[in-house]
Amino acid sequence: MSVDRYDNPFERYSYKSPLIEALRGGTGELRSGRVTVRIARSFGFCWGVDRAVAMVRDALAQFPGRRLWLLDQIIHNPHVNADFKARGVRFLRGPFSDLASDGELRADDVVVIPAFSATVEDMQRLQDVGCTIVDTTCPWVIKPHKRTLSYVKDGFTTLIHGLVRHEETRASCSLIASRGGRYVVVADRGQAGLVCDVIAGRQPPDMLAQSLPQGALSAGFDAARDLLHLGTVNQTTMLASETREIERMVRAAIAERDGEDGARENFRELNTICRATQENQDAVEELAHERAPDLMVVVGGYDSSNTRNLTRVGGGRFPSYHVIGPDSIGPLEIVHRDPATDHIVRTRGWLPEGEIVIGFTAGASTPDTLLGATVRTVLDCAGAPLDETAVPGAALRR
């Protein structure tokens, strides 16, 4: 059985793929038939994901015979979560939820906090039940948490560049609210522009409650009061260039209202994009600039924010397709997530004729086995099945 198949028993939690290891350790390029494959310099599992997956594995070994729950998905990759479910891990909520069939939590249960962290309310509930808690929260996620607490202490409202529905952002909002602080969440430049219009007095204060998504404003948010002093953080998996632009926009709006001296007093910023997210985005930008492909295939779960933003890095310079894995790909049609609308769409005629260069990358929650299987499938669909001799240093098996 090929180790590049994503539906294998995953006996090794490293999820290694000889094909991807060879590309990572070599030039990052191979040619098979009419197709040249170019892989981004940095991609796939980050340290925080590796750590979270290993901690679940260790908990399974450490607590035999006890019910082990995940609060929600450990990471945003359905294949990894399905693997853990097959190993007996239960899920309290989300697409893999087991709570209805397995009853309420008990004091002898073990509950794993995902890499995204958890809300204050969830942590309090688990402590009240008396569960054993295994916390896999990524240290990069803790960084914005610490900064938001300093903002609350100093009377600043936290402006979060993030997605209201994302577990990490929900945890940040919960922490701020628990300390009596205030927040506003913006997903992109458009939503940030609405906030800037209110700051600068171009729109009335009550416009935000009408225009931003539910949950984007803290309870009792008063724009006339709560936009006077602002500090920024971001969900660690957002598009770094967009975060920098939002910071610039907000500071400019405060300067328009308060002058430059006021902006220095009333605006603070902290870019909390995680290092792995930044490196993966930079690698796609580098690939696009120096070795531009005809199209890009980005592999990762549809719930994965960092994968969505990798798809956006191409910026219209070439087609980028966010696919969940090899089952999304056929010779005539590709099923992918549109990063602009979040809709799952089908695109026909996605593979150009003749000689083509295809770029590949993967989100921080994507196993190498899944990426390797996707590369093979794309080559098969292009009528250029992988030549095992085309990858120096790799003993590849089908």
Secondary structure, DSSP 8 states (H G I E B T S, - for coil): --TT-TTS---STT---HHHHHHHHTTSEEEETTEEEEE-SS-S--HHHHHHHHHHHHHHHHSTTS-EEESS-SSS-HHHHHHHHHTT-EESSSTT--HHHH-S--TT-EEEE-TT---HHHHHHHHHHT-EEEE---HHHHHHHHHHHHHHHTT-EEEEES-TTSHHHHHHHHHHHHTT--EEEE-SHHHHHHHHHHHTTSS-TTHHHHHS-TTSB-TT--HHHHTSSEEEEE-TTS-HHHHHHHHHHHHHHHHHHHHHHHHHHHEEE-----HHHHHHHHHHHHHHHHS--SEEEEES-TT-HHHHHHHHHTTTSS-EEEESSGGGB-SSEEEEE-TTT--EEEEES-S-SSSEEEEEEE-TT--HHHHHHHHHHHHHHTT----GGGSTT-----
